[in-house]
Amino acid sequence: MNSIVRRADMRLVVGVWVVTALAWSPASARVTPPATDVVPLAPAVRGIALEQEQPSQAARTSVDPRTLSADLPFAMPVVALPRIPARTVRIADHGARGDGEALNTAAIAAAIAACARAGGGRVVVPRGVFLTGPIELKSGIELHLERGAVLLFSPSIADYPLARVSYEGLPAVRARSPIWASGAEDIAITGEGIIDGSGQAWRPVKKAKMTPGQWQALVASGGAVDAAGSTWWPSREAANGAEAVKALDRRGPDGPLAEYAVAREYLRPVMVSLVGCRRVLLDGPTFQNSPAWNIHPLLSEDLVIRNITVLNPWYSQNGDGLDLDSCRRALVYNCRFDVGDDAICIKSGKDEYGRRRGRPTEDVVITDCVVYHGHGGFTVGSEMSGGVRNILVERCTFLGTDVGLRFKTTRGRGGVVEKIWVRDVQMKDIPTDAIGFNMYYGGEAPTEAADAKSGASRPRMPVTEATPQFRDMVLTRIVCRGAGRAVMLEGLPEMPIRGIVLDDVRMSARTGLAAVDAEAITLRRVDITAGSGPVLAVRDSREVSIEGGAAPPGTGVFLRVDGAGSGRIRLSAVDLKNASTPIETGAGVAPGAVTRK
């Protein structure tokens, strides 16, 4: 819980949250690039051989993803960088004051407008604390934060007009995002400064995520607590907002915006919203304290996200780090995350709306990133109804994330998640699953769901367009030291998880690997040291190939097979001399369902 920030600290003075978060979070220990116009690659990033480029020059216009990986497993075009003219406009020249008190919304807008009228360029935020309302990025604009610059978004909710947006995969009315762009091309946010979304003015806080002392201080600070006494809200209006929005949404999503004003304090925005944008660069700044998700590119393409730090308090509700949503051609590398929800997340719309939109997230390379706290280090879903494909995750480190590699969906989503490669990932101290595939996702945090009953009745439902699919993924060279459970592969009876390969996997966990309603699974050189239970537990799963590896010393049951649906489970060249019971089968398992050679 490295990024805990007490509410009382955040309310004292402007900028205190910033200082406290950076002091307490290990993510702040990143290597910052030198203060020059040309941002060199961090020397710690192994395997990257890109030329240096300056965003304000048009000479370098693309990044070849093959330079990020020596063995890219799918064909992917080069990713275009923004083409931004070498022109500089300073917000101070348009009246901006970095005293932490003056509201600079108009001054920053004037600087951006002047730069855009001139044909685009770099809009510079100098050292200082610049209080502001929403900022719209225009085509051809690079928002550059110099070292010591803080863009502190106003905690006054009245400064954020209502807007029609996409929120958590569906059309919605929300407050305007602190930074937003729609249909923009050639845009960038760069530099060494900090962007702070004043999320404490918006977010609810669950009592279960705080110590008793923190909860008492939070309640004493003001706001309102719900009738169950389990959730704190910044105001009574925010606490009552959910019911008001439900009533308005029943009339349809196209009603007058003014009607939603009664719930304005409930309608939290994502902090950085980039919708339908092309050629986007995020390079260098710290993005922190968002009202909801932190960075949300939607229906955008040619994205380069590198060298950034993303921070949220660990208890921040919906405090995701980066959500790539129906995007194509994206590179994410050398980034640090310490957040309150999923850290690096792939999405593509929710349920019928996402399927109708039909835009998968595809052609994405994520490499050399570190995640501290988060619900998932790398996550797909649960809003994945438009599909996900051609994703590579490699050389990433997850330290203390609730789940390491997290794939989640549920009936009703539809969509196909396929062609995902994960390799050279290291994890440590994962409270729940190091690798988790969950097709029964109900929206709860993994630690809240960890005690859910297993083995419950699993009825088979008809297969429709709303049936989601997880298939054809390869996870190789994965190491985890300390997890609640090593691996969970949980499919649907009507749509098993298919074609998952785990190769060269080494883990220690309280319990081992469980596969339920899975098919065509390959476990090659998978070495798991489990504190209790069988090393491998298979239920109602077929075509499971266990190749190589060994039972660790002191193993009781190595492989337990249950369910009449289990069959064609093969062990090949597995060293079982340390297992007191190499293979155990339950009632209903057909003779010959398990073979060994």
C-alpha positions, 0 to 999 in steps of 0.5 A: 500500500505504497501510494496511500494518501490520506484525505486530510493531507489532500485538503490542507493546501494546494499542492500538498497532495502532489508532494505527499504522493510523490514522497510516498509512492515508489513510482516517483523514483523513475529516471527523469529525462534531462531538460532538453528539447530532445528527449533521449530514451532511458538507458534502462530500457533494454532492447529499444533502438529508436532514434532520438526525436523531437516532437516539435520537428517533422523530421522524425514521423514514425516509430517502428514497433519492431525496434521495441521487440526483436521478435514481434509475433504479428505484422504491425505497421509503423506507428506515426508520431505527431507532426508538430511545427517548431513554434513556441507559445508560453501560457504566461504571455497570455496571462497565466499565473502559477501561484496556485490561486488564480484560475487560469482556464481562459489564459491557457485556452487563449494560448492554445488558440493562438498557437493553433491559429498560427498553425500549431506548435508547443504550448509551454507551462513553466514552473509553478502551480497553475490552477485551471478548469478543463483544457481542450487540446487542438490539432497540432498542439503539444502541451509541454510541462517544464520541470516544476510545472503543476497543472492542478485542476480545479476542485470546484465541480462547477468549473466542469460543464456537462458533456455527452461522452463514453464512460465505462464502455457505454454512452453517458453524460459526465462532467467534461474531462480535465484534459480532452480532445475530440477528432484531433490530429498531431497532439502531444503532452510532454515534459517533466511536470505534473498533471493533477486531476483533484480526484479527491473532490469527486471520488467516493471512498469505500470504508473497506479500503481504509484503516479505522483511523483513516475512515474516521478522519475522512468522515470528519472532513465533511461530505456524506456517508451512504445509508449502509455506512460503507461508502463516503462521498464528497457531498450529499449531492454526489451520494444521491447522484446514482439514483438521479442518473438512473431515473434520467437514463430510463428516459434515454441517453439523448435527453437535455444535458441540463436535466443532469445538472442535479447529479453533476457532483456524481458524474465523475469524468476520466482525467485525460479523454482523447476521442477519435484522435490520430498521432498522439504522443504522451512523453514524460509527465506524471498524471495523477489523482484522477476523478475516475480513469486516468488516461483514456484514449478511445477510437484513436490510432497511432499512439505513443505513450512512454516515460510517463508516471501514472499515480492514484491513491490505492483506494481510488474508486475506478482509478485505472491508469491507462485504458486503451479503448477501441484503439489501433497501433499503440506503443506503451513503454518505459512507464510506471503505474501505482493506481487504485484499479487496473493499471494497463487495461485494454477495452473495446466497448460494452455489451450490445453497444460495443459489439455494434461499434465493432472496433477492436483494440489491436496492434498494441505493444507494451514493454518495459513497464513497472506496476506497483499497486493496481487491481491488475498489472495488465488487464483485458476487459471486462468491457471488450465487446468490440474484440481485442487482438494482436497484443504483445506484453513483454519485459514488464514487472508487477509488484504487489498488484492484486492480480498480475495478468488479468483477463475478465469478461462475463456473459452478455459482453460478446466479443473475441479476445485472441492473439495475445502474447505475454513474455518475460514478465516478473511478478512478486507478492500478488495477493490473488491470481498471478494469472487470472482468466475470469469469464464470470466477472461481476465488477468486484475487485479481485481481493473482494472476490477471492473468498467467493465459493468455488464449485458452484453449479455451472449451467450451460447457456445458449451460445449467442452473439453476446457470448464472449470468447477468450482464445489463442494466447501464449504466455511464456517466461513468466515468473512470480514469487508469492501469489494467492493462486498461481493460475486460474483458467475459468471459462464458460460451459458453453464457451470454454477458454481455448488455445492457451499456452503457458510455457516456461512458467515458474511460480510459488503460491498458496495454491496452484493452477486451476482450470475449469471449462477450458479446452486445448490448454498447453502447460509446457515446463510449468513449475509451481510450488503450491502451499496446499492442495494439488499443484494442478486442478482440472475440472470439466476441461479437455485437451490439456497437455502437460509437458515437462516440468516436475513436482516440487519436493514435498508435493502431495497431489500433483494433478487432480481431475474432476468432472464428467466433462474432463478428458484427453488430459496427457502428461508427457516427460513430467518428473513426478518422483516427488509427488506422493500422489501423482494423479488423482481423479474424482467421481464421474471422470471417465476411465482413460481420461488421463494418460501419462507417458 
